[in-house]
């Protein structure tokens, strides 16, 4: 067992992979739940559906892409196969697919159309492939089903271009023979690593951690460095390419605290395992006409966005197309309005062309002004002074501000454990600024959006109150 300081130093040394950094930079992207459930008014299909029920008469994946772009999203994850086993591409593995339906006389391929639409509109593309298959007769027969599933996964990874994400659901129910399947996660992951080495494996995966709910609720301290047992709870050790020690029952962590000093104190292995918040714009995941009035309002989406993207997580927002194969006008209207609101919220970074100074720095290449440079490879580094480092942003004039955006340089780890923000008041009798506290918190990580009631100010001070080894700041923005 490591000593207390050794454990903190170990936590400070954990860094993300290149694929995890790329995934985190995506920030906000869409889940597209579409399939036979759309036409049977179901959430979980039986696997016995007639393929001909799938008939999207006006399918337009480019319309999907346009709506996602207008909402400020950067990617799309399509449910290529849900639990019903119906495949949205002409797979060689089963007749339960688009190749067997009257839509496009069996020549259609929704995965192809979605991938092409993403490419045309500059969106990243990812796929969801449910391991539970209620149609496959080999489900529950061990290696026989794993071979079947691996063939489907290979088809998707080889034939649709670069994938930024492969999303695995952990659902495991009975197949048509009444048996359950023990999934060979190691084989699945190894295949993705081989064919799509830049894709983050999400959901039940080793790269991205499910936040733990589907309500759009993120922890106030969403740590990226957590004990390795958080992946070990549902998978085998080898899958994360890091050694695994099974979590003893008595060490089960609190739901709300995964990465504080207390939460990691007794962990033998730590991993970089950032959070993803998945939530649907409607009550359900697939389209249901009766839910046309349950589309989340603009303010609710805005709250979820700031509590996820603005709190060191990513937001996967589900948008279910209709039976026609289009995003419904109500969803579209809300998403377009939301995208417009984001543009208003982040219209002008007042910190650009401003001046920033720091109480310390590692060297000239990591001086304070580097955090105003949008180059992700340039950042401020505190050096060996770990606590109470200060940066003062001078905007040059008074501005009305209600948001400060902070970003650590996560390629060097997650270091900051507590921080506070202050605004300048008038000079005191000694000619020094009086400071008023604006906001504060624990985790910064990839991105922290600090919101407060609008105030008029010229200077903003960031105090790094506690760190794990040193402090970095890649971006200091004001809106």
Secondary structure, 3 states (H helix, E strand, C coil): CCCHHHHHHHHHHCCCCHHHHHHHHHCEEEEECCCHHHHHCCCCCCCCCCHHHCCCCCCCHHHHHHHHHHCCCCEEEEEEECCCCCECCCCCCCCCEHHHCCHHHHCCCHHHHHHHHHHHCCCEEEEEECCCCCCCCCCCCCHHHHHHHHHHHHHHHHHCCCCCEEEECCCCCCCCCCCCCCCCHHHHHHHHHHHCCCCEEEEECCCEEECCCCCCCCCCCCCCEEECHHHHCCCCHHHHCCCCCCCCHHHCCCCCCCCCHHHHCCCCCEEECEEEEEEECCCCCCCCHHHHHHCCCHHHHHHHHHHHCCECEEEEEECCCCCCCCCCHHHHHHHHHHHHHHHHHCCCCCCCCCEEEECCCCCHHHCHHHHHCCCCCCCEECCCCCCCEEEEEEEEEEEEEEEEEEECCHHHCCCEEEEEEEEEEEECCCCCEEEEEEEEECCCCCCEEEEEEEEEEEEEEEEEEEECCCCEECEEEEC
